[in-house]
Amino acid sequence: MVLLHGLGGTWHIWKPVIPLLETSFRVHAITLPGHQDGPDMPAGITASRDSLADTLMAELKKRGIEKPHLVGNSLGGLMSLELARRGYAKSVTALSPAGAWQTEKDYKAVAKPFKIVYAILPILIFLTTLFLRFAGVRKALNKKAMEHGDRVPENECRRAMHSLRQTHILPELLQSMGADGPIPSMQAGEVPITIAWCERDKVIPYEVYGKPMVATIGGCTSVMVRDVGHVPMYDDPQQVADVVRNTIQKAEGVEA
């Protein structure tokens, strides 16, 4: 099983979920290419949906990982779907996956806040670093992405802010994704695909971005992850793990 995080993150965001899955699966939590401590993007290659998927697939093969169960959140969900399109997945569980929108205005509504936060992060880090020990501060900083951002430990909150700032491909990736347009339609086929939308997603809410995604992935299973934000791993790790297990059971022909 391979776990893939969202834009600007690292594998560390999966820490609450990993113990719930590694009792049954060999878990690889991967930092995406172009992200802090992740593989570098190839020199001279524009960061895009396709080039990111190319580099990720090459990295997984380098590690000896072939056709894994893919689990991704946000950008990681989009990468999971792209690899499935290429025949490189045994199953996909995509948690509020990025990549589906109906108008240019809808895309800009998502991309612009990322660009703003990325630009002001040095100031934000400077102003908040002494106060991250307070749960209320962590909850406020994470309120867009999580319902219970206070559950993120101080060191992990600090790590997340620095890793976002060190995602140097972010402006270029957002630009190219907007130009490339939404994810092309595809069929789940023999590979079970679960589109698991986070019920209280404030980043890419279901009505605007989830419905187009479900319509784009023919034959997928659509479920709602209750009472969680866009990044659900700290909000409800058990529910996330259960959704993943249900998808894998379908792939392995086991009754849920």
Buried (B, 14 or more C-beta within 10 A) or exposed (E): BBBBBBBBBBBBBBBBBBEBBEEEBEBBBBBBBBBBEBBEBEEEEBBBBEBBBBBBBEBBEEEEBEBBBBBBBBBBBBBBBBBBBEEBBBBBBBBBBBBBBEEEEBBBBBBEEBBEBBEEBEEBBEEBEEEBEEBEBBBBBBBBBBBBBBBBBBEBBBBBBBBBBBBBBBBBBBBBBBEEEBBEEBEBEEBBBBBBBBBBBEBBBBEBBBBBBBEBBEEBBBBBBEBBBBBBBBBBBEBBBBBBBBBBBBBEEEEE
